[in-house]
Amino acid sequence: MKLSYEVIGSSARTPDESAINDEEAAAYGRLVELLALPADVVRRLEAEVRH
């Protein structure tokens, strides 16, 4: 989960480009859905990656 979030957040090719594109966001959302983790766990893991 953390690795996936880190990978999609590092894909921007230019400073003006969003860090996560629509396809990546959809794939990540599907992963979260398949893992069926509680929302608070997902938020905590994402926060750990951002810091």
N, C-alpha and C positions, 0 to 999 in steps of 0.2 A: 504494500500500500504506500509506504513512505517513498520507496524507490520510484514507483510509478508517478507519484505527485512531483517528485523532484525532476524526473525526466521531462514531463510535459511542461513544467515551469521554466525549463532552460532552453526551449526551442526557438525563441525569438531570434530572427536573423538580423534585424535592424532595431535601433532604439525606438523607432516609431511604431513598430509592430507589437501587437499584443503578445504577451508571454505564452498564452495558451490559445490556440486557434479553435474553431468550432468543432472540427473533427476530433481533436485531442480531448476537448471537454466532453464530447459525447462518449468517447471510448472510456474516459476516466469515470464518468457517471455510471456507465454500464459495469465497470469493475466494482465500484462501490456497491452497486445494486446486487451483484453476484456474491460479494463477500458478506452482505447482509450485516454489516457492522452498525452498531448504534451511532446516531448522528453525533453524539458527544465524543465518541472515540474517533470518528473521522475528523472532526474539528481539531481535536488534540494532536493527532498525527500530522495533520497539515500544518498546524502551528509549530510543531517541532521542526519541520522541514524549513519553514520560513525563517527560523531564528538560528 
